């Protein structure tokens, strides 16, 4: 899943990005409210972590503008302020949750995961995807092939997740790069092929098909 952090405290923003990347998310970071509004409005993010006190445009206005434009991306607001009025104002503009600085990183990760689960189609928990003998539990981040649990690295799981949520559809290499790495990735785009090859070794060569010139398709089987 892809997250956007809009935070002008650069050390905090980069620390959060590093930690969330280690959790398996693709993370983009901007330090200005106007740029954050543009990125959140144009990008396909699963969640936005939004500071309130920002240059250019404050978090309240960014959140309000996104909601007014019809964007329903979950928003977790961060602020150094403390008080019921600030929390109420943040939630009234359309934020989904609110966290006051200083906060525990563990608490932030828990809030992020809770918001992402809440957004799942089941309404209360992240879905478990099953196709044939393959079962992927996106909440527990566990993968089963028949009765055997398959151990995947964080990146392997993230690549598989992009395919399994769109089982039967073609997912382009660019889509996988954008959601598993981030928009600023400047490495070899063939890294996707490396991970696809690893997944085939672990899950079986017939599960993931290459659609020449288009991308990859996870075979949807009854």
C-alpha positions as MATLAB code, in Angstrom:
seq = 'XXXXXXXXXXXXXXXXXXXXXXXXXXXXXXXXXXXXXXXXXXXXXXXXXXXXXXXXXXXXXXXXXXXXXXXXXXXXXXXXXXXXXXXXXXXXXXXXXXXXXXXXXXXXXXXXXXXXXXXXXXXXXXXXXXXXXXXXXXXXXXXXXXXXXXXXXXXXXXXXXXXXXXXXXXXXXXXXXXXXXXXXXXXXXXXXXXXXXXXXXXXXXXXXXXXXXXXXXXXXXX';
ca = [
       0.000    0.000    0.000;
       1.093    3.541   -0.728;
       1.224    6.293    1.909;
       1.792   10.043    1.673;
       3.387   11.954    4.545;
       2.828   15.733    4.546;
       5.059   17.033    7.336;
       7.354   20.085    7.414;
       9.582   18.748   10.191;
      11.966   17.025    7.823;
      13.724   14.871   10.402;
      10.399   13.547   11.700;
       9.031   13.031    8.185;
      12.069   11.066    7.043;
      12.107    9.017   10.249;
       8.452    8.092    9.779;
       9.050    7.285    6.115;
      11.967    5.015    6.967;
       9.972    3.152    9.595;
       6.840    2.753    7.479;
       8.900    1.600    4.512;
      10.339   -1.114    6.748;
       6.727   -2.085    7.564;
       6.196   -2.819    3.883;
       4.559    0.396    2.665;
       5.599    2.563   -0.267;
       5.998    6.057    1.200;
       6.188    9.488   -0.423;
       7.094   12.603    1.579;
       6.384   16.307    0.971;
       6.965   19.241    3.322;
       4.446   21.825    2.096;
       0.658   21.960    2.325;
       0.055   23.011   -1.265;
       2.346   20.298   -2.589;
       0.660   17.820   -0.277;
      -2.757   18.783   -1.640;
      -1.504   18.344   -5.197;
       0.100   14.979   -4.481;
      -2.868   13.636   -2.544;
      -5.260   14.855   -5.226;
      -3.304   13.441   -8.149;
      -1.733   10.304   -6.672;
      -3.335    6.999   -5.805;
      -2.662    6.836   -2.079;
      -4.161    4.428    0.421;
      -3.628    6.817    3.338;
      -2.340   10.338    4.053;
      -0.476   11.328    7.227;
      -1.080   15.084    7.423;
       0.469   17.612    9.783;
      -1.679   20.620   10.704;
       0.957   23.362   10.942;
       2.326   23.487    7.395;
       3.756   26.191    5.130;
       1.737   27.121    2.065;
      -1.569   25.709    3.324;
      -2.364   24.288    6.759;
      -3.540   20.748    7.297;
      -7.130   21.747    8.051;
      -7.445   23.413    4.658;
      -5.684   20.575    2.840;
      -8.028   18.047    4.425;
     -11.093   20.183    3.702;
     -10.061   20.700    0.077;
      -9.541   16.966   -0.467;
     -12.949   16.130    0.981;
     -14.639   18.899   -1.003;
     -13.096   17.446   -4.172;
     -14.570   14.030   -3.358;
     -11.378   12.250   -2.237;
     -12.140    9.631    0.415;
      -8.545    8.614    1.189;
      -8.096    8.000    4.963;
      -6.372   10.948    6.647;
      -4.449   10.746    9.924;
      -3.768   14.269   11.213;
      -0.695   15.145   13.277;
      -0.271   18.260   15.402;
       1.805   19.696   18.204;
      -1.346   21.381   19.517;
      -3.274   19.886   22.387;
      -6.949   20.398   23.123;
     -10.430   19.196   22.336;
     -11.135   22.132   20.023;
      -8.199   21.285   17.756;
      -9.229   17.653   17.559;
     -12.830   18.572   16.805;
     -11.751   20.990   14.081;
      -9.546   18.358   12.473;
     -12.290   15.759   12.497;
     -14.880   18.274   11.303;
     -12.797   18.955    8.179;
     -12.949   15.263    7.314;
      -9.948   13.675    9.031;
     -10.363   10.040   10.057;
      -8.082   10.104   13.079;
      -5.945   12.503   15.096;
      -2.577   12.100   16.850;
      -0.927   14.706   19.083;
       2.858   15.158   19.118;
       4.928   13.791   20.678;
       3.536   10.374   19.905;
       4.779    6.810   20.041;
       5.819    5.398   16.683;
       4.189    2.114   17.685;
       0.905    3.961   18.263;
       1.166    5.688   14.880;
       1.704    2.366   13.091;
      -1.265    0.888   14.946;
      -3.451    3.842   13.892;
      -2.291    3.521   10.280;
      -3.086   -0.183   10.203;
      -6.466    0.393   11.829;
      -7.414    3.026    9.244;
      -6.315    0.785    6.387;
      -8.319   -2.126    7.804;
     -11.349    0.117    8.212;
     -11.127    1.060    4.568;
     -11.195   -2.611    3.468;
     -14.298   -3.880    1.649;
     -15.368   -5.934    4.644;
     -15.723   -2.711    6.641;
     -14.031   -4.021    9.785;
     -10.918   -5.905    8.738;
      -8.553   -6.249    5.844;
      -9.764   -8.891    3.411;
      -8.349  -12.350    3.039;
      -7.882  -13.119   -0.654;
      -8.153  -16.670   -1.926;
      -7.570  -17.953   -5.428;
      -7.234  -21.657   -5.978;
      -4.877  -23.062   -3.342;
      -3.414  -19.605   -2.613;
      -4.611  -17.674    0.437;
      -3.270  -14.203    1.286;
      -4.179  -12.610    4.615;
      -3.370   -8.912    4.196;
      -4.050   -8.072    7.856;
      -1.745  -10.730    9.308;
       0.549  -10.516    6.262;
       0.590  -14.303    5.938;
       0.528  -16.437    2.789;
      -0.637  -20.035    2.515;
      -0.350  -22.443   -0.395;
      -2.741  -25.308    0.256;
      -1.971  -26.213    3.883;
       1.570  -24.853    3.888;
       2.511  -21.365    5.067;
       4.948  -19.672    2.688;
       7.471  -17.249    4.155;
       7.861  -14.062    2.126;
      10.016  -10.998    2.644;
       8.309   -7.635    3.118;
       8.817   -6.621   -0.509;
       7.806  -10.039   -1.847;
       4.559   -9.820    0.092;
       3.907   -6.283   -1.160;
       4.398   -7.328   -4.800;
       2.118  -10.331   -4.327;
      -0.481   -8.116   -2.644;
      -0.636   -5.865   -5.699;
      -1.375   -8.914   -7.840;
      -3.792  -10.730   -5.562;
      -6.118   -7.768   -4.989;
      -6.505   -7.630   -8.783;
      -6.446  -11.351   -9.479;
      -7.347  -12.083  -13.091;
      -6.379   -8.568  -14.196;
      -3.143   -7.380  -15.766;
      -1.015   -5.285  -13.394;
       1.692   -3.256  -15.102;
       5.288   -3.077  -13.946;
       4.808    0.682  -13.484;
       1.862    0.085  -11.120;
       3.898   -2.325   -9.033;
       6.860    0.058   -8.869;
       4.616    2.955   -7.879;
       2.836    1.142   -5.072;
       5.570   -1.123   -3.713;
       8.466    1.305   -4.016;
       7.517    4.962   -4.608;
       7.340    7.665   -7.254;
      10.939    8.726   -6.598;
      12.465    5.267   -7.142;
      15.415    5.638   -9.490;
      16.804    2.121   -9.442;
      16.534   -0.563  -12.098;
      12.838   -1.089  -13.023;
      13.741   -4.724  -13.710;
      13.712   -5.161   -9.918;
      10.034   -6.089  -10.397;
      11.030   -9.034  -12.585;
      13.428  -10.204   -9.886;
      10.642  -10.307   -7.312;
       8.201  -11.942   -9.728;
      10.793  -14.647  -10.360;
      11.246  -15.187   -6.617;
       7.482  -15.430   -6.090;
       7.230  -18.010   -8.861;
       9.902  -20.118   -7.189;
       8.058  -20.009   -3.876;
       4.460  -20.265   -5.131;
       4.814  -22.208   -8.362;
       5.619  -21.033  -11.904;
       2.058  -21.312  -13.196;
       0.462  -18.877  -10.715;
       1.800  -15.595  -12.130;
       1.569  -15.107  -15.885;
       3.583  -12.603  -17.900;
       1.455  -10.652  -20.364;
       4.015   -9.502  -22.890;
       4.233   -5.734  -23.151;
       1.549   -5.196  -20.508;
       2.548   -6.644  -17.139;
       1.643   -9.582  -14.944;
      -1.551  -11.420  -14.092;
      -2.265  -13.593  -11.075;
      -4.358  -16.461  -12.376;
      -7.779  -16.377  -10.703;
      -8.845  -19.960  -10.112;
     -11.860  -21.429   -8.422;
];
